[in-house]
Amino acid sequence: MKSLLEKLIWGNNLLLFLNINEPTPEEIREWMKLNNLNIGDASDSLGVSKRQFSRILSGESKAKRIHALAMQMVWLINENKKKIIDENKNRTSSNKTIKIPIR
């Protein structure tokens, strides 16, 4: 049986949610892991209280489409930040310095 992450990988793309209208608590936990978020940070990024977010994680309350879309945006922003940081590291490491003595 495939793990949740294996189910969410489609080709070279990562699908965060199988059903964007009702993300499951397992998918939300995976989103938290991918973005290195704790409950406080995750609830802040979605604009909900920690209590409400805990209800969503426990399955007591369902996440809505707007929450899933916000989670997608947070993930995309974090992925773009990682790309920019990696590109900047590659640029700075590939720059060579030439020293010309001045007389």
N, C-alpha and C positions, 0 to 999 in steps of 0.2 A: 504494500500500500504506500502511495506517495505521501511525503510530508506536505504540510501546508505550503511551504516555500516552493517546493517542486510543482505543486498545482498552480501556483501563481506565476510561474515563469512560462512565457509564451514566445517561443523563438528566442530572440535576443532581448526581448522586452520583459519588464516586470509588471505584472498586473497586481496592484495592491489589493483589489477586492474583486471577487468573482461576481458579486451582485452589488453594483454601486449604490442601489437604493437601500440596501440593508447590510452594511458591513458586519461581519460576525465578531464576537469578542476575540476569537483566535487571530483573525486578520488584523484587528486593532493592536493586539499585543505584538504581532510581527512588525507592524508599522512602527511601534514604539522602539523595538529592538533596532530596526534599520536606521532610525533617526536618533538613537541613543538618548531617549527621553524617559524620564520617570513620570509618575502620575501627575505631579504638580506641573511640570513643564508641558506635558501633553494637554492637560486641561486648559492651561493658559493659552497655548497655541490655538486651541479650538474655541476659546471664549466661553467655556462652561466651568462650573464649579468642580472642585475635586470630588465632592460628593456625587454629583451627577455623572462625572466621568467614571467613578468607581461603580456606579449602578450599571453603566453601559458595559464595563469590563466584566461584571459578574453575570450579565445577561438579564438582570432585573428590568432594565430599560433598554430599548433598541436605539442604536445610532441611526440618525437620519441621513438622507442623501447629502444635505448641506455639510454634515460632519465629514462624510467620506470625501467630498470635494475639497474641503479644507485640508484634510489629511494628505490628499494627493498633492495639493499645492505646497504644503510644508515639505513633503518628500522631494518634489521637483526642485524647490529652492535649495535644499540641502545638497542634492546631487550636483546642481550647478555650481554651488560654492566649492565642493570637492574638486570638480573639474578645473575651475579657475585656479585654485590653489596648486593643483598638480601642474597645470600649464605654466604658472609662474615659477614653480620650482625648477621645471625643465629649462625655462628661459635663463634663469639666473645661473644654473649650473653649466649651461652651454656657452655663456658669454666668456670670451677670453679677454684678458687684459694685456695690452701691449705697452711696455714701458719704453719711452724714448728719452734718452739722456739729453738734457739741455745744457749747453756750455755757455 
